[in-house]
């Protein structure tokens, strides 16, 4: 340990407040003394009692140099920060300035809560001699000190740079006086001689635990073990720190600064870890909310589907029941028991009929109706046939009508007379008739009075080689003529024909 010399202010405190010997006790005694008292007698009493005290000086006790600056009504206390002069004029009057008991009683009965609390009824009812002003002040300070000592106070030292309250002005003499008066130099020397940093285990561990993997994020053992693990991981030397019962003591500021630098370098990583954890927590919470919402929606949807299935099953069961009951009573008259079945039979027949209606007037097919709708089916068949005939007739063009007339005439002529006639019915007649201008004029002159009723271009095949040769077949009233351009090749009389 290094001994630090500092001024102990206890001697000044005892000089002022010591019982029976202090300035306050002498002041109270002088106020209560019977007889004529004054401020000068109080000063004389101080000189008699405290005359030998090294920190107490009056005009009578001072040397010649000090007497020049002190009046006879003053006394001086030599504080550790400097010398302070006090004038005794008015000391006794101010110390005897007591409030009348009647006024205290009035204040206690006041409706104002602040006044009633300041003047307690116990003080009014107390018959003891009231304390003097100085004693009251001393007791008030003692109570304040008891409160402060029960806490952990932190002191803030305020230094006034100048008396003029001007910015940018620094009075060195004034500042030195304040530093000396506040005892800052002694405090700094004590701090420098001992441990510069002192912190409770929980505070130190809470701040620097991110620097050690074993203490981060939480330490579950004893605090002293956690602090020991942390400082060992940081590489503290034994002479740099000490562990007390509830605090850690660090001797050198450099050690603490190094630890702070390591913490600052670690903070981005800690922030990233916290961000990752928070984002993960937020996304998990969001997922859980979405999952709960999906479960609610699924439950509602599945419930609705189940209700729909149950409803369809009930409807299907009712439908089957009505159908079976109608089938049983199908031969009875139309009644509530078979109305659904009979309506279904009619509807099914009409639906099937719509899909299988004949497509042309030549199609004679027709779906077989159930016994219930035979008459209606026959009426529908006749109506449908008439409708198709009307539509067909509306679609027939004049040239088609001409073809049909020709087909009817051909049918009267060739039906049952020609073996391949049925195969030729579906084929259309070709308009191959020769006009009068297409027949050679010499051939017409050769025929004379026999007028050509019909002429067509034909092809003759030779018996040898089957070489095709174009010819014209002309039909007159009495014979048929085969013409090769301008020359009549063959004349056939109709009476000589035995068949076609």
Buried (B, 14 or more C-beta within 10 A) or exposed (E): EEEBEEEEEEBBEBBEBBEEEBBBBBBBBBBEEEEEBEBEBBBBBBBEBBEEBEBBBBBEBBEEEBBEEBEEBBBBBBEBBEEEEEEBBEBBEEBBEEEEEEEBEEBBEEEEEEEBEEBEEEBBEEEEEEBBBBBEBBEEEEEEEEEEEEEEEEEEEEEEBEEEEEEEEEBEEBBEEBBBEBBEEBBEBEEEEEBBBBBBBEEBBBEBBBBBEEBBEEBEEEBBEBBBBBBEBBEBEEEBBEEEEEBBBBBBEEBBEBBEEBBEEBEEEBEEEEEEEEEEEEEEEEEEEEEEEEEEEEEEEEEEEEEEEEEEEEEEEEEEEBBEBBEEBBEEEEEEBBEBBBEBBBEEBBEEBEEEBBEEEEEEEBBEBBEBBEEEBEEBBEEBBEEBEEEEEEEEEEEEEEBEEEBEEBEEEBEEEBEEBEEEEEEEEEEEEBEEEEBBEEBBEBBEEBEBEEBEEEEBEEEEEEEEEEBBBBBBEEBBBBBBEEEBEEBEEEEEEEEE
